[in-house]
Amino acid sequence: MITNLRYWFLITLVIMIYVAGMFVTLFENDSAQFSVMAMRMVQENDFFSLFKGPEEYLDKPHMHYWLAALSYKVFGIHDWAYRIPGILSTLLAAYSCYGLGSLLYNKHVGKLAALVFMTAQTIVLGAIDVRTDAVLTGFSILAIWQLTKYIEKGSLKRIIIGAFAAGIAFSTKGQIALLVIGLPILCHLLYSGKWKAFLSWKVVVALLVFAITITPMLYAYYLQFDLHPEKVIRGTDNRSGIFFIFWEQSFERLSGEGIGKNSSDFFFFFHTFLWVFLPWTILGITAYYVKAKQLIKLKFKYNNKIEVLTLGGITLIFAVISFAQFKLPHYLNITIPLFAVLTASYLYDLYRFDKEKATRLLMKGQYFILCIVFIASALICFYVFKLNSAVAYIFLLVAAVIIIYYALKREGVYMKLITISVCASLLLNAVLNLHFYPNLLNFQGGSSMAKVIKQKDIPVDRIYKVSPDYTWSLDFYNQYPVQITTPDLLNDKKDIWVYVSDEDMSELQNNGLEWDTQISVDQFRITRLQGKFLNPNTRKKVTRKMYLLHID
């Protein structure tokens, strides 16, 4: 289907894209925020308390921050060090896709599933804009693979690893981990009828392992919240961290209470899927349709050549998360391993049953996606942010030549289908990681100002702000949080710097404050791109300024 040489060549290129993304400036809000939260742990030597700026943080458990803090301890406080646990978790997820695909089908499907997973757009982005979902996804799919292997083989080792992985996933994002792991496993049990696997003493051992794994997280919640009922969190006192993580968290997310609402659109994840699974979207939707049709045709009767773990898991997870009142695109990351295995199995069926007509039709769809990627890459490189390096032009030319070579090469249509799809992901993300993001992040005020502060050797402990707005990237790259004060209190301070927006600066002027130095940088909310910003002719209309003022 695809030669080992071609396969490992493509995997190597994908890993190179991941490595290139490691050194990109951290994105606001989440990546920069989480990196600062982990940095505080290391700097204050307090690994049991979670703080979001000056506020105590209840929303998510500790594991992601612990892993980032551990990376800081080993490598130092750097943006690339923050990303290491997320990238390792992504590689773990890829290996688990291989394992699950091999278990449910065969090693060919497993290898292809790993490749599909690693090149899905949201996964590549998630290895750069690292959030809790990278660790959640890695350990959730590991748990699914190992627990499924226990059901099939009855191995004590497998259920222990599965329980440990489930514990890490739960300690990363709470109850959603159990949902993501439990629903596919439930579908597998309902279809196969192998319930006896869980009527065993081994399950008791697994529950004990799970309990031990989540104990550090529960203890941290207990220390920070349960021991201090006087603390007011989101306007409420007597908050139990343990009760929150076991009960309240999921209901808050489904209802939008506490964290707010941003979408009541039930179909939000359906249309979001169209881009998060690129370049495999058409293949993934086709695979889902064909597998579902096949199952319905059999009237859901058991057939040992069919699995419903991926199909059922995807369906149920989509249904549950679609009811949530707070939705973000990266919430779909947890379904991508299941989609990867499902898509890989369908691709293998095309090869195994020699469905050349269907393959050629799908090939046209993949050529269309590749053309869209070519156009988008050209616009990024020659219009949005123009290339200004001869090396960059050479790199882009070489990439184009390689892709055109594989597109025109006479070889099996199945190998070409896979190769062209991967090439589309490689081209897009090479342009994004090496050119688009570095230029885009010049418009992130906090990280840009941090560079100026370092160049001018401005003391970071003398920098203040008068707005409650968060300054995550500035805090991280200064390795010191910007101190919050008020315009009135600034009158009593000498030889200080104040980080302000236009509105803040007007407020200082109204309070009679004067400054002798003014430094400005461009500011735009880079995670909320819009056409006027991408158009260089209208970019200034939507870009504002952030200032650093010296008050003598």
N, C-alpha and C positions, 0 to 999 in steps of 0.2 A: 504493500500500500504506500509506504514511504520508507525509503532506505534509512539505515542507521546513520550514515554519513550526513544525509540531508537533515535528518531529525536533530542531531546534535549540533550541526552548524546553525540551525535556526534557534535552538535553545541557547546557544552561546551568544548569539546576537541579541536575544531577548534579555539575557542577564546583563549584557553590556548597557542596554537601555536603562535597566534598573539602576546600575551603578552610576551612570551619568546623572540620573535624577537625585541621587543621594546628596549631591553638593549644591543643589538649588536652594535658594533662600526659603525659609519656612513661610508658609502661607498663613495669613490671618483669615478667619478667626481660629478655628479649632486646632490646627497643627501647632501654631505658635502658642495658643493658650495652654494646650496640654504639655508642651515642652517646658513652659514656665512653671506649671504646677509640679512637674517632676524635678525641675531645677531647684525649686524651693525646698523639696524634701532633702536634697543633697546638701544645699547650703546651710540649712538649719538643723540638719541631722535629725529630722523628724519624719519618720516613714509611716506613721500611723494616722496622721491628720491630712485631710485633703482641703485645700483652699483654692478658691477661684478669685485671685486678687486678695482683697481684704475679707472676702466673704467665705464662710464655711460651706463646703461643697458636699451635697448629699446625692446628687443625681446619678453618678456612676460609681461602681466599685473601684478598687485600687490597683488591680493587676497591671493594666497598661502603664500606669505611672510608676509602679515598682520596676517594671522591666526597663523603662526609659531611664529611671534613676540608676539602676544597675549598670546600664550602658555608660552613663555619665561617670560612674565610679571607675569603670575600667578604662574608658577612652578619653575622659574629660568632657566638659560641657561644650558640645558642638552640634550644629544642625544635623550633620551626617551621623553622629552618634545617636541622636534621638531617633533617627529612621532605622537603625540597625534591627531592633526587635521586630518592627513592622515588616521589614523585608525578609527576615528569617521566618517569620510567621507565614508570609506569603509563599515562600519556598516549601515550608512544611505543608501548606494547603495543597500546593502543586503535587507534592509527593503523595499526599493522601488521596488526591484525585486519581493518581496512577494506581494506588492500592485499591481504591473502591471500584474503579473501572475494571481492573484485572479480576477482582473478586466476582463482580456481577456479570462480567462478560469474558474478556481475555486480555492478555498483556498488550495487544495491539490497541485495543480500546483505551486501556489505561494510559499508555504513552501519549496517545492523541488527546485524551482528556486533560492531561497535565499541560500540554502545549496550548490547547484552547483556553484553559483557565489563565495561564500566564500572559496571554496576549489579549484577553478581554479588556476593553478600554477602562472600565471602572477599577479593575485590579491594578493595571499599570499606574493609573492616577493615584490609587490608594497606597501605592508603595512610595509615592512622593509626598502627597498631601496626607500624611499618616495620621489616622484617628484610631479610636478603639476598635473599629471594625476589622482591621488587619489581624489583630490578635484573636478576636472573636471568630473570624472566618477560619483561620488556620487551625485552631483547636476544636472548633465545632465539627469540621469535616473529618479531622482525625478521630474524634469520638464516634461519628457516624460509621466510618470505615471499621474501626476496631470493634464496636458493638455489633455491627452486622457480621463481622468475621466470627465473633463469639457465637452468634445465633446459628451460623452455618457449621462451625467447627467445635464449639463447646470448650474453647481454650480458656483457662483461668487467666493466663497472661493477657489475652486480648480484652477481656472484660475489665481487668484492672487498668490497663492503659486507657481504655475508653472512659472509665469512670474518672481517672485523673484528668484527662483532656476535657471532659465535661465540667470538672471542677474549676479548671483554669478559665474556661470559657465563661462560666457563671461568675467567676471572680473578676471578669473583665467588663461584662455589661449586664449582668443580672439575669432575670427570668427569660429574656428573649433567647438566651443561649439554650435553655432547656426546651423551649418551643422549637427552635431550629433543629436541635438534635432529635427531640422526641417525635415530631410529626413524621419525618421520613422513616424512622425505625418502626413507628406504629403502622404505617402503610405497608411496610415489608412484612410485619407480623400478620396483619389482617389478610394479606394476599397469600402468604405462604402457609399460614396456620401453624407456625413453629413456636407456639406459646410455651411449650414445655421447657424451652431454653431458660425461661425466667422463673421456673419452679425448681430452683436449685440453690444450694448453700452458697454457690459462687456469687449470686446476686447480693447476698448479705455482705460478703467481702467487698464487693464493688461499692455498695452504699457506704461502707465504712471508709473506703479510700476516698470517695467523693466528699464525705463529711470532713475528713482530715485535710483534704486539699483546700476546702473553702474556709477552714477555721481561721487562718491568719486574716483573711478579709473581714470575717464576722467580728473577730476580736478588735480590729482597727475601728470598725463602725461602733462597736460597743464602747471603746475608750473615748471616741470623739463625741458621740451623741447620747447613747443610753445612760452613761454616767453623768450627763449634764442636761437634765430635763429643763433647766432654765434657759437654754439656748433657743433663740427664735430663728427658725429657718423658714423662709418664704412666708413670714407673718404668723407662724404657728410655733408654739413652744411644745415641750414634751414630745419631741420627735425621736422615735426609736430607729436607729440605723438598721438594726436587724429586722424589725418589722417592715421597714420600708423596702429592703431588698427582697424579702420573701413575699410581700403582698402588695404594697402600695405602688411600687415603681411601674409595673406594667399597666395598672389602671390609670395612672397619671398620664402615661404616654398615649394610651388609647383615647382617653377623654380630653387630653390637652391641658388638664388642670396642673398648675404648678409650673410647667415648662412653657405653656402657651400653645396656641393653635396657629398653624400656618397653611393648612390645606384640608378641606373636607371633601376633596375630589376623590371618589372611590377609585377612579381609573388612573390616578397619578402615576403609580408604578408601572402600569401597562404601557403608557406612552414613554415613560422614562427608560424602560427596558430597551426601546429602539436604539438608544445611543450607548447605554452602559455596556451592552454586550457586543458592540462593534469590535471587529469586523464580522462577527459570527451571527449577527442578528437574524438574517434571513434563514440561515441554516438552523439556528436554534428554534425559531418559530415553526419551521417545517418539521423538524424532529419532534417537537411537542405534538403537533397536529397528527403526524403519522402514527406515533406511539399511542396517542389517546384513541385514535380511530381503530387501531389494531385491538386495543383492550376492550373497547365498546363492542366491536365485532364478535369478540369471544364471550361477550356478556359477563365480563369480569371473572370468568372461570379460571382456575389456577392452571398455569402452563409453566413448566420449569425452564422454558426458554425465554420467558418474559419476566421482567422485573418492574415493580411499580414504586420502588423506593424513591427514585428521582422524580418520576412523573407526579406521583401523589404528594411527595414532599414539596415540590414547587407549587402545586395547585393550592395546597392548604396554607403554606406560608404566605403566598400572594394574597389569599383571601383574608387572613388574619391581619397582616400589616396594612392592608388597604383600608381597614376600618379605623386605623389610628388617625387622630386629628392633627398630629404633628408628623410630617413626612419630609425626608430628605433623600436625594438620589442614592447616596452611599448606603442606605439601609438595604438596598438590593444586593450588596456584596455578598451577603450570607447565602444567597440562592445561586450564585455563579458557579460554585463547585458542582452542584447538582445539574445545572444546565450544561456544564462542560462535559460531564459523564454522559448525559442524555444525547447531546449533540455528537459526541465522539462515537457513541454506539450506532447512531443513525448513519454517520459517514462510513463506518465500517460495513454496515448493511449494504450501502450503495456499492461498495467494492466487492463484498462477498457474493452478492446476488447479481453482480454485473449489470447494475441499472444505469447504463451509460446515457440513455435518453434523459432521465431525471437529473443525472449528474451534470450533463451539458447545460440543461436549463438553469440549474443552480449556479453553474459557472458564470453564466451571463449576469446573474445577480451579484456575484463576487467581483466581476469586472466593473460593474456599475459602482460598487462601493470603492474599489480601487481608484476609479476615475474621480469620484468625489474627494477622496483623500489627496490625490494629485492636485486637484484644483485648490483645496483648502491649504495644502502645503505651499503651493505657489503664491496664494494670496498672503499667507503669513510672512513668507520670505521676501516678497517683492512689493507688498503694499502695506500691510499692517505694521510690521517692523522690518524695514529693508535691511538685507544682508550688507555688511560693510567689510567683510573679510574674504580674501582670496581663498583661504583654506576652507571656509564655509561653502563657497561656490563649488570647489572641487569635491567636497564631501557630498553635496547635494547631487552633483552630476554623477558621481560614482554610484550613489544609491539608486538614481533613476536608471542607469545603465543595467545594474543588477536586476532590478524589478522587470525591466523591459525584456531582458534576456530570459528570465524564467517565464514571462508571459508568452513569449514567442517560441520557446524551446519545445521541440516535439518530444513529448513524453506522455505517460499515462495520465488520463484526465483526472483521476483521483489524486495523484500526487500533485498535479498542477493546482487543483482546487484548494488543497491544503496550503501549498506554498504561496499562492497568490494571496490567500487570506492572511497568512502570517506577515507577508511582506507589507500589506496595507497597514497593519498595526505597527510594524517596525518603522515604516516611513513617517507615519503620523507622529508617533511618540518620540522619534529621534528629533524631528523638527520642534516638537513641543519642549522637550527636556533641554535641548542644546541651544535653542534659539528663542522660542516664544516666551517660555517662563522667565528666563534671565532678563529679557527686555521688559516683560510685563511687571516684574517685581521691582523695577526702577520706580514704579508709580505706587509702591507701598511705602507710605510715609515713614512708618516706624523704623523699618529695617534700613531705609535710605538715610534717615537721620542718624542712626547708630553708626553708620560708616563715617559720617562727618564728625561725630563726637569722638570717634577713635582717632581720626586723622588730626583733629585739633587738640587732642589730649584733654578734653573737657572732663572734669571729675564727675563720675556718674552719680555719686552720692549728694551732689549739689543740684540735681535736676528735679523739678517739681511740675505738677500739672494742676489746673484749677477746675478741670472737668472730671466728672465721674467716669467718662468713657475709658474703656480698656485700651491699653497700649502694649499688647502682647509682644509684638515683634521687637519693639524698642526695648522692652524689659529683658527679653531673651538675649538679644545681641549686645546689650550693655552688661548683661549678667547681673543686673541690679534693678529692682522694680522702681519705676518712677513714683516719687512720693506725692501724695494727694494733699492739697492745701486749699485755701480760699484766697480770693483777691485781698481781703482785709488783712489776713495774716502775713501776706507777702511784704507789707509795709515794715514789718519788724525784722525782715531777713536781708542780709547783705551778701553780695558776691554770689548770686545764685542764677540758675538758668531755669526758664519756664517753657515747657512744651505746650503750644497752644494752636488752636484753629483760628480762623478769621473772627468767629463769634467770640471766642475767649479773649482775643486780643482787643476787641472793642470794649469788652467788659473791664479789662485792665486799664484801658485809657479812661474810661468813665470813672474809675476809682483813683485817677490821678497818678498812676504808676508810669515811670519813664524807664527806658532801656537804652543802652549804648551800642548794643550789637544785635543784629537780627539775621538769622539764617533761615532759609526756606527750602522746602523740598516739595515735590509733587505728591499728591495723595489721591488714590482711587480705591474703591472697594473691589479688589481684583478678583474675588470669587463670585462677583455679580456682574459679569461682563455684559455689555450692551453695544449695539451697533454704532452709536455715536462715539464710543471710546475706541472701538476697533478701526473706525475711519479716522486716519490721521488728520484729515481736514477739519473734523469737528471734535477732536479729542480734548482740546483745551476747554470746550464748553462744559464738559462733564468732569473735568479734573480740577480739584481745589488744591489749596496749599496748606501745609503744616509748618509751623515756625518754632524756632528755638531762640528765645530772647534772653539776653544777659542783663540782669538788674544789678547795678554796681552797689 
